[in-house]
């Protein structure tokens, strides 16, 4: 087990003088906190003996029924019996890896990939093999080439882990055409897919994308979470899996935690039953769109030539690529000295890559703080370019503007 690049920053970025563009904390202050507080108080007062008691390892049935309604917004048709409630989607990742992975087994993951997933895979001694992204998400031809190479090497691939919609950390989304290709390729090579979809309802344009699970109920294990659409502190997520896998997940959950928090589950169920949650998600979308736009405008105005970045259509993150010769991890302490924080790209690669990249989060800071953070970061990057040109030799400038991960992301 290794420490998280993000968690290691928490002690510093919590200082008020630091503009944190690092963490992916949702802006829970946008919730109607008075209404939520009253709802929870009434729940405990009227049903405290149930709310404060143990529950089942699979999770509250009423909540599982409501989860099915939430997933239907992304085209997923499922029954409550197919769902296991977990302590956030992070526990779901741990349970799935525990069930499927023996030391040395291969797990495929996008490059870059969610740092929390990489930590879980490492803790079970999986061998993570990356597959590159571009502006349309995971590259199907690269997936096929990787699977073919691993087959020739007689290596056992347990599953493909993917965040197909508003990916963490790159912010890109797997296109509809590519979703069909990925499903076809994984069927051909008999590879399970773990679809992690915490951001699917936080899109800024149009209706939610159709989930991979909506088109393959047998091969795709779907992970969901209320951390981004209600509140991360409740720690309520879920797994939707075929029956045989679901039974193993319940056993694994029992051995780990006995049961998820009844209080949190029933609070979420009551929220879904009594609050205008669809309207609240719409409010989150508008709030995060404004902050995304603020960050993109500030990057375009302030970042020096040679920097490129993604333009997410939803979610929480922008993925920035530095000019040649700069190292985001080496630069991070100097950025903190200038009172701005980000997550170096190295945390999102299992193979030590990502030195020219950083993840910037726009979900939590107020818009004026986002702009100030980008201003401070741009100044640090400019200083790094001067240092590079002075001591490392000048390199050709690259174009500036919106960019998506290319081959250099591998």
C-alpha positions as CSV (number, residue, x, y, z in Angstrom):
1,X,0.0,0.0,0.0
2,X,1.2,3.5,-0.9
3,X,0.0,6.9,0.2
4,X,-2.3,8.8,-2.1
5,X,-0.9,11.8,-3.9
6,X,-4.1,13.7,-3.1
7,X,-4.5,12.8,0.6
8,X,-0.9,13.8,1.1
9,X,-1.8,17.4,0.1
10,X,-4.8,17.7,2.5
11,X,-2.9,19.1,5.5
12,X,-1.5,21.9,3.3
13,X,-4.4,22.8,1.0
14,X,-6.8,23.2,3.9
15,X,-5.0,26.4,4.9
16,X,-7.2,29.4,3.9
17,X,-4.4,31.3,2.2
18,X,-3.9,28.4,-0.3
19,X,-6.1,28.2,-3.4
20,X,-6.7,24.5,-3.8
21,X,-7.2,23.3,-7.3
22,X,-6.3,19.8,-6.1
23,X,-9.2,17.9,-4.4
24,X,-12.4,16.8,-6.0
25,X,-14.7,17.7,-3.1
26,X,-18.3,18.5,-4.2
27,X,-19.7,21.9,-3.3
28,X,-22.2,20.5,-0.7
29,X,-23.0,24.1,0.5
30,X,-25.3,24.3,-2.6
31,X,-27.6,21.8,-1.0
32,X,-30.7,23.1,0.9
33,X,-29.0,22.4,4.2
34,X,-31.9,23.6,6.3
35,X,-34.4,21.3,4.5
36,X,-31.9,18.4,4.7
37,X,-31.3,19.0,8.4
38,X,-35.0,19.0,9.1
39,X,-35.5,15.9,7.1
40,X,-32.8,14.0,9.0
41,X,-34.1,15.2,12.3
42,X,-37.6,14.0,11.6
43,X,-36.2,10.7,10.3
44,X,-34.4,10.0,13.6
45,X,-37.3,11.3,15.7
46,X,-39.9,9.2,14.0
47,X,-37.9,6.0,13.1
48,X,-34.7,6.2,15.2
49,X,-34.9,2.6,16.3
50,X,-34.6,1.5,12.7
51,X,-32.3,4.2,11.5
52,X,-29.7,3.7,14.3
53,X,-29.7,-0.1,14.0
54,X,-27.7,-2.7,12.1
55,X,-28.9,-3.4,8.5
56,X,-28.2,-6.1,5.9
57,X,-24.9,-6.5,4.1
58,X,-26.6,-6.0,0.7
59,X,-28.1,-2.7,1.8
60,X,-31.6,-1.3,2.4
61,X,-34.1,-2.6,-0.1
62,X,-36.0,0.7,-0.4
63,X,-32.8,2.5,-1.2
64,X,-31.8,-0.1,-3.8
65,X,-35.2,0.4,-5.5
66,X,-34.6,4.1,-5.7
67,X,-31.0,3.5,-7.0
68,X,-32.7,1.6,-9.9
69,X,-34.6,4.8,-10.7
70,X,-31.4,6.9,-10.7
71,X,-29.6,4.5,-13.0
72,X,-32.5,4.5,-15.4
73,X,-31.6,8.1,-16.3
74,X,-28.5,6.5,-18.0
75,X,-30.4,3.7,-19.7
76,X,-29.7,1.1,-17.1
77,X,-32.5,-1.4,-16.4
78,X,-32.0,-3.4,-13.3
79,X,-33.8,-4.9,-10.3
80,X,-33.1,-4.1,-6.6
81,X,-31.9,-7.6,-6.0
82,X,-28.9,-7.0,-8.3
83,X,-27.5,-4.1,-6.3
84,X,-25.2,-4.1,-3.3
85,X,-24.9,-0.9,-1.3
86,X,-21.4,0.1,-0.3
87,X,-19.5,2.7,1.7
88,X,-19.0,4.9,-1.3
89,X,-17.8,3.6,-4.7
90,X,-14.3,3.3,-3.2
91,X,-15.4,0.3,-1.1
92,X,-17.0,-1.2,-4.2
93,X,-13.7,-1.1,-5.9
94,X,-12.0,-2.8,-3.0
95,X,-14.6,-5.6,-2.9
96,X,-14.4,-6.2,-6.6
97,X,-10.6,-6.4,-6.6
98,X,-10.7,-8.6,-3.5
99,X,-13.0,-11.1,-5.3
100,X,-11.3,-11.2,-8.7
101,X,-7.6,-10.4,-8.4
102,X,-4.8,-12.7,-7.3
103,X,-1.3,-11.3,-7.0
104,X,0.2,-10.8,-10.5
105,X,-3.1,-10.7,-12.3
106,X,-3.5,-7.9,-14.9
107,X,-6.0,-5.1,-14.5
108,X,-6.3,-2.8,-17.5
109,X,-6.9,0.9,-16.7
110,X,-7.0,4.1,-18.7
111,X,-3.9,6.3,-18.8
112,X,-4.3,8.4,-16.7
113,X,-6.6,6.7,-14.3
114,X,-8.4,7.4,-11.0
115,X,-5.8,7.5,-8.2
116,X,-8.0,5.8,-5.7
117,X,-8.5,2.8,-8.0
118,X,-4.8,2.5,-8.7
119,X,-4.1,2.4,-4.9
120,X,-6.7,-0.4,-4.5
121,X,-5.2,-2.4,-7.3
122,X,-1.8,-2.0,-5.9
123,X,-2.9,-3.2,-2.4
124,X,-4.0,-6.5,-3.9
125,X,-0.8,-6.8,-5.9
126,X,-2.4,-6.5,-9.3
127,X,-0.3,-5.6,-12.3
128,X,-1.9,-2.5,-13.8
129,X,-1.4,-2.1,-17.5
130,X,-2.4,1.2,-19.0
131,X,-4.4,1.9,-22.2
132,X,-4.2,5.4,-23.6
133,X,-6.9,8.0,-23.9
134,X,-7.5,10.7,-26.4
135,X,-10.2,13.4,-26.9
136,X,-12.9,10.7,-27.4
137,X,-11.9,8.6,-24.4
138,X,-10.3,5.2,-24.3
139,X,-8.7,4.3,-27.6
140,X,-10.3,1.0,-28.9
141,X,-7.4,0.1,-31.2
142,X,-4.9,0.5,-28.3
143,X,-7.2,-1.7,-26.1
144,X,-7.2,-4.4,-28.8
145,X,-3.5,-4.2,-29.3
146,X,-2.9,-4.4,-25.5
147,X,-5.2,-7.4,-25.1
148,X,-3.6,-9.2,-28.0
149,X,-0.1,-8.7,-26.6
150,X,-1.2,-9.9,-23.2
151,X,-2.8,-13.0,-24.8
152,X,0.5,-13.8,-26.6
153,X,2.3,-13.4,-23.3
154,X,-0.2,-15.8,-21.7
155,X,-1.1,-13.2,-19.0
156,X,-4.4,-13.3,-17.2
157,X,-6.5,-10.1,-17.6
158,X,-9.2,-9.9,-14.8
159,X,-11.0,-6.8,-15.9
160,X,-10.9,-3.4,-17.6
161,X,-11.4,-0.5,-15.2
162,X,-12.8,2.6,-16.8
163,X,-14.4,5.9,-15.9
164,X,-16.1,6.5,-19.3
165,X,-18.0,9.7,-18.6
166,X,-16.2,12.9,-17.6
167,X,-13.2,10.9,-16.6
168,X,-11.2,11.4,-13.5
169,X,-8.6,12.9,-13.9
170,X,-8.6,13.8,-17.7
171,X,-12.2,15.1,-17.9
172,X,-12.7,13.4,-21.3
173,X,-15.8,11.2,-22.2
174,X,-15.9,8.0,-24.1
175,X,-17.9,8.6,-27.3
176,X,-21.0,6.6,-28.1
177,X,-19.3,4.9,-31.1
178,X,-16.4,3.9,-29.0
179,X,-18.6,2.5,-26.2
180,X,-19.9,0.0,-28.7
181,X,-16.4,-0.9,-29.8
182,X,-15.1,-1.3,-26.3
183,X,-17.9,-3.7,-25.5
184,X,-17.3,-5.7,-28.6
185,X,-13.6,-6.0,-28.0
186,X,-14.0,-7.0,-24.4
187,X,-16.6,-9.7,-25.5
188,X,-14.1,-11.0,-28.1
189,X,-11.3,-11.3,-25.5
190,X,-13.7,-12.4,-22.7
191,X,-12.7,-9.5,-20.4
192,X,-15.0,-8.1,-17.7
193,X,-15.6,-4.4,-17.5
194,X,-15.8,-2.4,-14.3
195,X,-17.6,0.9,-15.2
196,X,-17.1,3.5,-12.5
197,X,-19.6,6.3,-13.1
198,X,-19.7,8.9,-10.2
199,X,-20.0,11.9,-12.6
200,X,-22.5,10.6,-15.1
201,X,-25.4,13.0,-14.1
202,X,-23.1,16.0,-13.8
203,X,-23.0,16.8,-17.5
204,X,-23.2,20.4,-18.8
205,X,-24.8,19.8,-22.2
206,X,-27.8,17.7,-23.0
207,X,-29.1,14.4,-21.5
208,X,-26.9,11.9,-19.6
209,X,-24.8,9.5,-21.7
210,X,-25.9,5.9,-22.0
211,X,-23.9,3.8,-19.6
212,X,-21.9,0.8,-20.8
213,X,-24.0,-1.3,-18.4
214,X,-27.1,-0.3,-20.3
215,X,-25.9,-2.3,-23.4
216,X,-24.3,-5.3,-21.6
217,X,-25.8,-6.7,-18.4
218,X,-23.6,-9.7,-18.2
219,X,-20.1,-8.3,-18.8
220,X,-20.3,-4.9,-17.1
221,X,-20.1,-4.3,-13.4
222,X,-21.4,-0.8,-12.7
223,X,-20.3,1.3,-9.8
224,X,-22.3,4.4,-8.7
225,X,-22.2,6.9,-5.9
226,X,-24.2,9.6,-4.3
227,X,-21.0,11.5,-3.3
228,X,-21.3,13.9,-6.3
229,X,-25.0,14.2,-6.6
230,X,-26.0,14.5,-2.9
231,X,-23.2,14.5,-0.3
232,X,-19.8,12.8,-0.1
233,X,-19.9,12.7,3.7
234,X,-22.7,10.3,3.7
235,X,-20.5,7.7,2.0
236,X,-23.2,5.8,0.1
237,X,-22.3,4.1,-3.2
238,X,-23.4,0.9,-4.9
239,X,-22.4,-2.0,-7.2
240,X,-24.7,-3.4,-9.9
241,X,-23.5,-6.8,-10.8
242,X,-24.7,-10.1,-12.3
243,X,-26.2,-12.5,-9.8
244,X,-23.2,-14.7,-9.2
245,X,-20.9,-11.7,-8.6
246,X,-23.5,-10.0,-6.5
247,X,-23.6,-13.0,-4.1
248,X,-19.8,-12.8,-3.7
249,X,-19.9,-9.1,-3.1
250,X,-22.4,-9.6,-0.2
251,X,-20.1,-12.1,1.4
252,X,-17.1,-9.8,0.9
253,X,-19.0,-6.9,2.4
254,X,-20.0,-8.9,5.4
255,X,-16.5,-9.9,6.2
256,X,-15.3,-6.2,5.8
257,X,-18.0,-4.1,7.5
258,X,-20.9,-6.4,8.5
259,X,-23.2,-3.9,6.8
260,X,-23.1,-0.3,5.4
261,X,-24.4,2.5,7.7
262,X,-28.2,2.2,8.1
263,X,-28.3,5.9,9.1
264,X,-26.6,7.1,5.8
265,X,-28.7,4.7,3.7
266,X,-32.0,5.8,5.1
267,X,-31.0,9.5,5.0
268,X,-30.3,9.1,1.2
269,X,-33.5,7.1,0.7
270,X,-35.5,9.8,2.5
271,X,-33.8,12.5,0.5
272,X,-34.7,10.8,-2.7
273,X,-38.3,10.3,-1.5
274,X,-39.0,13.8,-0.2
275,X,-36.6,16.3,-1.9
276,X,-36.6,17.6,-5.5
277,X,-33.3,15.7,-6.2
278,X,-33.5,16.1,-10.0
279,X,-33.8,19.8,-9.6
280,X,-30.9,19.8,-7.2
281,X,-28.7,17.9,-9.7
282,X,-29.6,20.5,-12.3
283,X,-28.5,23.2,-9.8
284,X,-25.2,21.4,-9.3
285,X,-24.7,21.2,-13.1
286,X,-25.2,24.9,-13.5
287,X,-22.9,25.7,-10.7
288,X,-20.1,23.4,-11.9
289,X,-20.5,24.7,-15.5
290,X,-19.9,28.2,-14.3
291,X,-16.8,27.2,-12.5
292,X,-15.5,25.1,-15.5
293,X,-16.0,28.1,-17.7
294,X,-14.1,30.3,-15.3
295,X,-11.2,27.9,-15.2
296,X,-11.0,27.5,-19.0
297,X,-11.2,31.3,-19.5
298,X,-8.5,31.9,-17.0
299,X,-6.2,29.2,-18.5
300,X,-6.7,30.7,-22.0
301,X,-5.9,34.2,-20.8
302,X,-3.1,33.5,-18.3
303,X,-1.2,30.3,-19.1
304,X,2.1,30.7,-21.0
305,X,2.5,29.2,-24.5
306,X,3.3,25.5,-24.5
307,X,0.6,24.6,-22.0
308,X,-2.5,22.7,-23.2
309,X,-5.5,21.4,-21.4
310,X,-8.8,19.4,-21.8
311,X,-12.2,20.9,-22.1
312,X,-14.5,18.7,-20.0
313,X,-18.2,18.5,-20.9
314,X,-19.1,17.6,-17.3
315,X,-17.6,16.4,-14.0
316,X,-15.0,18.2,-11.9
317,X,-11.6,18.2,-13.6
318,X,-9.3,19.7,-16.2
319,X,-6.1,17.9,-17.3
320,X,-3.3,20.2,-18.1
321,X,-0.1,19.3,-19.9
322,X,3.0,21.4,-19.3
323,X,5.6,22.3,-22.0
324,X,8.5,19.9,-22.7
325,X,11.1,19.9,-20.0
326,X,8.8,20.8,-17.1
327,X,8.0,18.4,-14.3
328,X,4.6,18.9,-12.5
329,X,5.7,16.9,-9.5
330,X,9.0,18.7,-9.0
331,X,7.1,22.0,-9.5
332,X,4.4,21.3,-6.8
333,X,6.4,22.5,-3.8
334,X,7.2,25.8,-5.5
335,X,3.5,26.2,-6.4
336,X,2.6,25.6,-2.8
337,X,5.1,28.3,-1.8
338,X,3.0,30.6,-4.1
339,X,-0.2,29.4,-2.3
340,X,-1.7,27.3,-5.0
341,X,-2.2,23.5,-5.1
342,X,-2.8,21.0,-7.8
343,X,-2.3,17.2,-8.1
344,X,0.7,16.1,-10.1
345,X,0.0,13.7,-12.9
346,X,2.3,11.0,-11.6
347,X,-0.4,10.0,-9.1
348,X,-2.7,8.9,-11.9
349,X,-0.2,6.4,-13.5
350,X,0.8,3.0,-12.1
351,X,4.0,3.0,-14.3
352,X,5.6,6.2,-13.1
353,X,4.4,8.3,-16.1
354,X,2.6,11.7,-16.1
355,X,5.4,14.1,-15.1
356,X,4.3,16.7,-17.6
357,X,0.7,16.6,-16.4
358,X,-1.5,17.9,-13.6
359,X,-5.1,17.6,-12.6
360,X,-6.9,20.9,-11.8
361,X,-10.2,20.8,-10.0
362,X,-12.9,23.5,-10.4
363,X,-15.7,22.0,-8.3
364,X,-15.1,23.5,-4.9
365,X,-13.5,27.0,-5.1
366,X,-15.6,30.0,-5.7
367,X,-15.1,31.4,-9.3
368,X,-12.9,34.3,-8.1
369,X,-10.7,31.9,-6.2
370,X,-10.4,29.7,-9.3
371,X,-9.2,32.7,-11.3
372,X,-6.7,33.7,-8.6
373,X,-5.4,30.1,-8.4
374,X,-4.8,30.0,-12.1
375,X,-3.0,33.3,-12.0
376,X,-0.7,32.1,-9.3
377,X,-0.1,28.8,-11.1
378,X,0.6,30.6,-14.4
379,X,3.3,32.6,-12.6
380,X,4.9,29.5,-11.3
381,X,4.9,27.9,-14.8
382,X,6.4,31.0,-16.3
383,X,9.2,30.8,-13.7
384,X,9.8,27.2,-14.5
385,X,10.1,27.9,-18.2
386,X,12.7,30.6,-17.5
387,X,14.6,28.1,-15.3
388,X,14.4,25.5,-18.1
389,X,15.6,27.9,-20.8
390,X,18.4,29.2,-18.6
391,X,19.8,25.9,-17.2
392,X,18.4,23.2,-19.5
393,X,18.4,24.8,-22.9
394,X,15.5,26.4,-24.7
395,X,13.0,24.1,-26.4
396,X,10.6,24.9,-29.2
397,X,7.4,26.5,-28.1
398,X,4.2,24.5,-28.5
399,X,0.7,25.9,-29.4
400,X,-1.5,27.0,-26.5
401,X,-5.1,26.1,-26.1
402,X,-7.6,23.3,-25.5
403,X,-6.0,19.9,-25.7
404,X,-6.9,16.3,-25.0
405,X,-4.6,13.5,-23.9
406,X,-2.6,12.1,-26.7
407,X,0.1,9.4,-27.1
408,X,2.3,11.2,-24.7
409,X,-0.1,10.3,-21.9
410,X,0.8,6.6,-22.0
